[in-house]
Amino acid sequence: MGSLRSPSSSGGPYRAVEHYGSVNTSLYGCPVDLPEQHVLPRPANLPLNQDRSVGVVGFVKAVDGVSFTVSENEVFGIVGESGSGKTTVARCILRLYKPTAGSILFQGRDVARLKGRELRFFRRSVQAVFQNPFLSLNPRMRVEDIVAEPIRTYSRVSKSEVRERVAELLSTVGLDRFLARGYPYDLSGGQAQRVAIARAIALRPKLVILDEPHQP
């Protein structure tokens, strides 16, 4: 489905990214290959200091020499200590970070070069569940609207169909329907994470990236 390739063939100590779908990635600092081949460029070099009076004083290689491929219907996990670059790899695949080298392929296309309809298709096909649900859920939106947002954005369906789909999704992740009218601050950490998962699978994506989606 996708893959990640780095400029070097030596590989790296990090292996991360969980998803459903196919992906091939290579990170010489951040390359990844997604459903049907994706690759991320070299690990992103993150600035050490961006103080206006001093400027950038240096960079840290967050990810380097990472290369892997994820196939359709495969669950792929990246394990590493805190700060090893797992989240950076995930964000590179999602195009939230721009790798400094390497490539990320999704279904044979370079993610970094996607535009217009192709980028819109990518956004619909690749969804994420972030580590802290309370930072990814809009506190001003009701649960039902949070889960329905991607459906309304990418699909032309009636209001009744949206409500039915939201109820189905909440049931799928083990939440009661009455929670649909609540807000994120009404939920426990585990419930909030389930809402995030429901939103991520709402469009039946080809790839779901999970950044430590667990709550005590």
Buried (B, 14 or more C-beta within 10 A) or exposed (E): BBBBBBBBEEBBEBBBBBBBBBBBBBBBBBBBBBBBBBBBBBBBBBEEEEEEEEEEEEEEBBBBBBBBBBBBEEEBEBEEEEEBBBBBBBBBBBBEBEBBBBBBBBBBBBBBEBEEEBEEBBBBBBBBBBBBBBEBBEEEBBBBBBBBBBBEEBBEBEEEEBBEBBBEBBEEBEBEBEBBEBBBEEBEEEBBBBBBBBBBBBBEBBBBBBBBBEBE
